[in-house]
Amino acid sequence: MYFVLFRKHYKEYLVELINRYALDPAELMDCQELRTVIVREYMQVPEKKRGEKDDAYRQQLFELVSANIKLERKAVARIGEEEGAVVAGNEDEAGNVVDVEDN
C-alpha cells in the first residue's frame, strides 16, 4: 500500500522537476523509446540504413522528435503546497525558466 503511494508521489515529483526546469526527456531515450514516441504521434519512423551506427540512427530519431514534437509548458502543482495550489507561467518574457519566488 505505502509503496504505491510513494511511487505515485515520486512520479509527480519527477514530472514537476521536468516541467519546472524545461527538461526534455527525449534526450535520455534510446532508439526504441524514440520510435515509440514517433509512432504515437502518427509519424513515419525512418528506417535504419544498412551499416548505420546505432548512435547516428538514435540522433536521427531524436532530431525528428525534437523538431516535430514540442513539450507543452503547463502550470505545475508544487509538491508540499496546499492542495489546488498551482504555479503558472514558469517563464519570464524572454522565455527563460524562473522559479516562482523570483517573480
C-alpha positions as CSV (number, residue, x, y, z in Angstrom):
1,M,0.0,0.0,0.0
2,Y,2.6,2.5,1.1
3,F,4.8,1.6,-1.9
4,V,2.0,2.5,-4.3
5,L,1.6,5.9,-2.7
6,F,5.3,6.6,-2.6
7,R,5.7,5.6,-6.2
8,K,2.8,7.9,-7.3
9,H,4.2,10.9,-5.4
10,Y,7.7,10.2,-6.7
11,K,6.4,10.3,-10.3
12,E,4.6,13.5,-9.6
13,Y,7.8,15.0,-8.2
14,L,9.8,13.9,-11.3
15,V,7.2,15.5,-13.6
16,E,7.3,18.7,-11.6
17,L,11.1,18.8,-12.0
18,I,10.9,18.1,-15.7
19,N,8.3,20.9,-16.2
20,R,10.0,23.4,-13.8
21,Y,13.4,23.2,-15.5
22,A,12.1,22.6,-19.0
23,L,13.9,19.3,-19.3
24,D,13.5,17.2,-22.4
25,P,13.0,13.5,-21.6
26,A,13.8,12.6,-25.3
27,E,17.4,13.4,-24.5
28,L,17.5,10.3,-22.3
29,M,15.6,7.9,-24.6
30,D,17.0,5.1,-26.5
31,C,16.1,4.2,-30.1
32,Q,13.1,2.0,-29.1
33,E,11.7,4.7,-26.9
34,L,12.1,7.4,-29.6
35,R,10.5,5.1,-32.2
36,T,7.5,4.6,-29.8
37,V,7.1,8.4,-29.4
38,I,7.2,8.8,-33.2
39,V,4.6,6.1,-33.7
40,R,2.3,7.7,-31.0
41,E,2.4,10.9,-32.9
42,Y,1.3,9.1,-36.1
43,M,4.6,10.0,-37.8
44,Q,6.5,7.7,-40.1
45,V,9.5,6.1,-38.4
46,P,12.7,6.4,-40.6
47,E,14.3,3.1,-41.5
48,K,17.8,2.4,-40.1
49,K,20.1,2.3,-43.0
50,R,22.3,-0.8,-43.6
51,G,25.5,-0.3,-41.8
52,E,24.3,2.8,-39.9
53,K,25.7,3.0,-36.4
54,D,23.2,3.0,-33.5
55,D,24.3,6.4,-32.3
56,A,23.8,8.0,-35.7
57,Y,20.3,6.4,-36.0
58,R,19.4,7.5,-32.5
59,Q,20.5,11.0,-33.3
60,Q,18.3,11.0,-36.4
61,L,15.3,9.8,-34.4
62,F,16.0,12.4,-31.7
63,E,16.2,15.3,-34.2
64,L,12.9,14.2,-35.7
65,V,11.2,14.1,-32.3
66,S,12.8,17.4,-31.3
67,A,11.8,19.2,-34.5
68,N,8.2,18.0,-34.6
69,I,7.0,17.2,-31.1
70,K,7.1,20.2,-28.7
71,L,6.8,19.9,-25.0
72,E,3.8,21.8,-23.6
73,R,4.6,24.2,-20.9
74,K,1.9,23.5,-18.2
75,A,1.2,25.0,-14.9
76,V,2.7,22.7,-12.3
77,A,1.3,22.0,-8.8
78,R,4.1,22.3,-6.4
79,I,4.8,19.4,-4.1
80,G,4.2,20.4,-0.5
81,E,1.9,23.3,-1.1
82,E,-1.8,23.3,-0.3
83,E,-3.9,21.1,-2.5
84,G,-5.1,23.0,-5.5
85,A,-2.2,25.5,-5.4
86,V,-0.9,25.9,-8.9
87,V,2.3,27.5,-10.2
88,A,1.6,29.2,-13.5
89,G,4.0,30.6,-16.1
90,N,7.4,29.4,-15.1
91,E,9.0,31.6,-17.8
92,D,9.9,35.3,-18.0
93,E,9.3,37.5,-21.1
94,A,12.4,36.1,-22.7
95,G,11.3,32.5,-22.3
96,N,13.8,31.8,-19.5
97,V,12.7,29.4,-16.8
98,V,12.3,31.2,-13.5
99,D,11.3,30.0,-10.1
100,V,8.0,31.4,-8.8
101,E,9.7,33.0,-5.8
102,D,11.8,35.1,-8.3
103,N,8.7,36.8,-9.8
